[in-house]
Amino acid sequence: MLRTATAIIDLEALSSNYRLVQTMSPNSKILAVLKANGYGHGLARIANALPAADAFGVARIDEALALRAAGIVKPIVLLEGFFAETDIDILAVNNLQTIVHNTQQLDAIINANLEKPLKVWLKIDTGMHRLGINPEQLAHFYRALSASKNVQQPIVLMSHLGCADEKGNLATSKQIALFNKLTDDLSIEKSLANSAGVLAWPESHYQWVRPGLLLYGVSPLPTGVAVDGILPVMTLQSSLIAIREINAGEAVGYGGAWVSDKKTTIGVVAIGYGDGYPRHASNGTPILINGRRVPLIGRVSMDMITVDLGNDKTDDVGDIATLWGKELPVEEIAEFATTIPYELLCNITRRVHIQLA
Ligand SMILES: *Cc1c(COP(=O)(O)O)cnc(C)c1O
């Protein structure tokens, strides 16, 4: 049986990365971020494999409810808050925590009629200018939430870093300084660090760190900045389904976009953008076959890609091709596809088989 597109998920690697985060931020609790189907690794699968996590973070209420339906009882935080007023009852019934970042959410919580108070994380914009209340609004929001019978006390204060992947970037120092200035006299729990904050900004750790990418064994830092000890959780593989000889001057694939300058042997691998392999991966993107890197050639199709196996090949139909994973960092593939590893992981489609390592 040939292996079709398969994501091999190594849960031991996940545990090991989790322990590494613990050693990097020894005084912080860990909110493990599982949004977008656990960055493509499977939502409940990842949650169940992180028994030590102090809380889970998701972006949509549906993701939180899927975790509850899977029997996950740990605290779950909605990282963008709730979107509709009617969601509040769902939060209360399912014991979900929410971020508050705007006036609509504040009013909805204060005016709700809840049997049990909600746990709230108040998000302040410290310079990224995406979500969060303005610093001038903090006193008002803090007072209103602290006085509400619908809010479990104390709340948590948080913000998000926009440039933490660039070591030494002044924007991050400014964000941390502003967060400190705004929250110094409030001795309640605080949270600022994503994966890059965990790695590169120890002063951003506070009581809660919020790693996502790092747990999956992928570095948020620019390629070339080594992160010792992290282990990729996903290895994406498929197999060679055809091997063909072509002559110099012959074109391969849609649009005849790649033309061989020599007689060579090409291999066809059963994976394409229908599986989540990036269509924009450029010619030369490495693919691992029988222990050597061979270049992608021609356009990525929906179900197939083509590689140049070279002339001294000993490969056979059925041999395994690795697209990324342990011996081929997804960070590197992301560069060839002019994107980031986050997108490649999230884009894995339902057609891809999941196999535990
Ligand atoms: C996604 C997200 C994170 C995790 O980011 P990584 O870069 O994957 O570590 C942390 N905090 C918030 C608010 C997020 O939305």
The ligand as an SDF file (V2000), in Angstrom:
LIG
                    3D

 15 15  0  0  0  0  0  0  0  0999 V2000
   -2.2270   32.9730   18.6970 C   0  0  0  0  0  0  0  0  0  0  0  0
   -1.9800   33.7040   19.9540 C   0  0  0  0  0  0  0  0  0  0  0  0
   -0.9000   33.3520   20.7710 C   0  0  0  0  0  0  0  0  0  0  0  0
    0.1220   32.3080   20.3800 C   0  0  0  0  0  0  0  0  0  0  0  0
    1.0100   32.8260   19.4150 O   0  0  0  0  0  0  0  0  0  0  0  0
    2.3050   31.9920   18.9580 P   0  0  0  0  0  0  0  0  0  0  0  0
    3.0750   32.9540   18.1550 O   0  0  0  0  0  0  0  0  0  0  0  0
    1.7990   30.8430   18.1400 O   0  0  0  0  0  0  0  0  0  0  0  0
    2.9670   31.5440   20.1970 O   0  0  0  0  0  0  0  0  0  0  0  0
   -0.7730   34.0080   21.9810 C   0  0  0  0  0  0  0  0  0  0  0  0
   -1.6540   34.9620   22.3660 N   0  0  0  0  0  0  0  0  0  0  0  0
   -2.6920   35.3310   21.5950 C   0  0  0  0  0  0  0  0  0  0  0  0
   -3.6290   36.3870   22.0610 C   0  0  0  0  0  0  0  0  0  0  0  0
   -2.8870   34.7230   20.3670 C   0  0  0  0  0  0  0  0  0  0  0  0
   -3.9230   35.0890   19.5960 O   0  0  0  0  0  0  0  0  0  0  0  0
  1  2  1  0
  2  3  1  0
  2 14  2  0
  3  4  1  0
  3 10  2  0
  4  5  1  0
  5  6  1  0
  6  7  2  0
  6  8  1  0
  6  9  1  0
 10 11  1  0
 11 12  2  0
 12 13  1  0
 12 14  1  0
 14 15  1  0
M  END
$$$$
